[in-house]
């Protein structure tokens, strides 16, 4: 198949992911030696989800040239959708248990009110808002994980692309979208518990007897599988003629139009598809994180996503996955208080404070001196050199790759 | 297709940018399978005319009628007009530099342009044969696997013409194809265009009189956004108005 022929990295990636998954399993507390703590397994599982959303970002930015700074909004929405069911179903079990001892069996409306009070007590309410209509149904909420972010992306993208908003203006628009969404969710009457967000998501309903050691590894497997699927889908999309067209859009949108392709249709397809992928990533991420609140979809989160892809190397799928994995794990190390402080005598560098400076600096350095990112290191091994084409952008459009970034 | 009717009829087109009239009540016709050169001094409205026909610029007034059904192209978007059968070559070679010659040509080959169809598209034998045929026509047969960014300027120009032909357009609009080419490259370009004009209409915008002479076709002279003269090259170069505009300054 052309997909495998055009992406020799595909087999390598599948192999490494399989080895990694097995290694983590055999070192986990549930199924192995216990060398890795359950919380670290969760961190690794979350990292896989971030790699997944980074691949989505690479499709939309690295391949199509749309610098969306709003894809974490879709990621967060996916988390909220699955979180609603997790919270509702678990609260329902607790409420039913506590009411079982009452003299009279509780009516359905009493149960519903009690669940409402439990969930919305923190925001001074007890009524279920309209958006919780399907929260009792697992399958409905699973469908909403895909439908809500998908529809938002479809409508937003249709409006933006139809008006031919491109480049930095589109980036600002996507930032505005994610900011507006997070500000809305911060309100107590948004129906999603304001700044408290949804919590206790790590506890699967009806699975209290199962230890988090096991649940964490299950989610790790699910995340690895989802990452694999995303990788395959991304490789399929970029390897054929569709990949040619979207890379054409990235480098020279007008030319693609004069070839007879409806640029808006292609952009909308990629934008919506990647939003759905991001949402699925979020739906797997937040049960491992245990909590989601509106701060998760603050504008900065989507900017981090772009930074991961840039550091990993945009325009190549494994670059995005590596960038997200590497940067988020290093970030966990530095901000988790594990990194030793550096005492300079007159000043002590505390990494918790200085990590962002380091990240910002590496972003600038990578952009200036190694535009291919970490992914570019593999070119040194495989002796894949870029043709010398004098260092200009490869196309007139803002999102086009520069010559140093292009693969030979 | 009948050889008598008109393929493209531009009638009464006017457009102005910030008060400057780039095109002023321009009308003319092109028949099927005809080669036509459009010449004129800088600012005569040659490129603006192409922008209007291909949907990039909306005129203030006038009509552009296309094909046997005389559809009005005004109001259609660029992609739709391209699918209707009008191909355009830009002045500067614009090929997708990060992709191979093969990928560039395959993308241009006439096929369903719907995103879903494109996603599940796998080249069939006829598509590959078409690419091979085009590549040999433009002299890039042994360059198929090279990135088009590595090609020479002239090769890029031919690749772009090849991409146009791949779309199988009924009308080809070509903007200064010979700019920056060596003598040998010019001859090859002339051959490609003449060959193309046997089966479709080709409109060439050109500054270079020597190149226009080589094309050996009917010439339309534009000046200040409207037609100044029309006819054979010898005929128009003897026209007093043309001499005044071109040579008189």
Interface residues (C-beta under 8 A of the other chain):
Chain A: X2 X237 X240 X241 X242 X244 X245 X247 X248 X251 X252 X254 X255 X257 X258 X259 X260 X261 X262 X263 X265 X266 X269 X387 X389 X394 X395 X396 X401 X403 X406 X407 X408
Chain B: X54 X56 X77 X78 X79 X80 X82 X83 X87 X88 X90 X94 X95 X96 X97 X98 X99 X103 X106 X107 X108 X113 X114 X115 X116 X118 X119 X120 X121 X122 X123 X147 X149 X150 X163 X167
